[in-house]
Amino acid sequence: MIDIFTLLAIIALVCYGKAGVIFLIASQYPPRLMRAMRCWALGVLMMGTDFGLLVLSDLGIVPEPLVMGSAVTVGVGGALLVFVAVQEIQERPYSKTALAVPVLLTAAINAYLLYLGGSELRIVINSAISAVVTFLIAFALLRSAPQSGRSIYRVTGTLTMVVGLVWGMRSANPLFLYHPILSPLSGNWLQQVTFAVLLVGTGIISLCFGLIFAEELNAELHQLASFDALTRIYNRRAFEDLAGDELARARIKREPVSLLMIDIDHFKQVNDRFGHVAGDVALHRIAEIMADCLRRMDLFCRYGGEEFCALLPATPREEATAIAERLRVAAMEARLRYGEKEIPLTVSIGVACIDQPPFDLTAIKQHADRALYTAKHTGRNRVAVAG
């Protein structure tokens, strides 16, 4: 087995190398992921510093009392930054104040135990704190993992939990070691197992973290390519691709498909009178109303400008007309407010239905467009149905 000094030196060097690489590539990622990667890199750097200080202490470069009082505090702070990175990836809230408490508590405990000279108790408590923080990271990875990357989150979380269990074993060392651990550099089998697991485990976990960031980057690119940035609903391109698939299924099953073309009435006047920010608020509100009024199986998008579109699978003309009317009323009753002002908001809707071949998107869209033209030129704030 490799001696403890060599294991600690390797772990420190590997951590420094990983942190440097992460810092270098972080700027190539979108802002949300860049923040998470920088937290991850700083956390790895601090954990490496924890082990580096122990190495420097053994070499006599740094005074041992200073190292014993600060190394684990730096390591705990680094682990908590890794936890922050996981929260940033998933855009989950976290309290900076709450995260500062374990760091300050660790520093206070170590200072007190250093004063008392309780080496054995210090190892037990520091290992227990490390185990708790590691389990916190594992829990953050395992809970509510996104559908697209669930497997890699589970693998990473499970491996992190294994590292936490090893820290827990080290914390309980007086229960099964004849000579309890008195120093991080004590040479016994449990120390060697602990630091070997840290070296191998954190290396694999770092690889898994890299895969998580790659998965998140792919999801971000998919979001940019498929969803409208303002309303967070499908854009025209993604909608037409998915609508083509729905129409192909309808052709096979011989089911009716309906299409709604929706236009915000007098939208230019909203922009001119209240400003373009108010116009953006109106667009976002219509998207929310559509999400509330339409069914789970329906597809809807921002088709362009102030125009929206919804495809209703397995829906005959009469049912589609009722859904369109429900949407129109919901928009009219929305009572959209912008600052101290109330913005009148109504929509005109054209409805078209296909119930026999050819199930063609261009054809049904033309019918819905003509119906929308009728709705707009016969008074607006109404539903018109293509014949």
Secondary structure by P-SEA (a helix, b strand, c coil): cccaaaaaaaaaaaaaaaaaaaaaacccccaaaaaaaaaaaaaaaaaaaaaaaaaaaaaccccaaaaaacaaaaaaaaaaaaaaaaaaaabbbbbccccaaaaaaaaaaaaaaaaacaaaaaaaaaaaaaaaaaaaaaaaaacccccccaaaaaaaaaaaaaaaaaaaaaaaccccccccccccccccaaaaaaaaaaaaaaaaaaaaaaaaaaaaaaaaaaaaaccccccccccaaaaaaaaaaaaaaaaaabbbbbbbbbbbcaaaaaaaaccaaaaaaaaaaaaaaaaaccccccccccccccbbbbbbccccaaaaaaaaaaaaaaaaacccccccbbbbbbbbbbbbbbccccccaaaaaaaaaaaaaaaaaaccccccccc
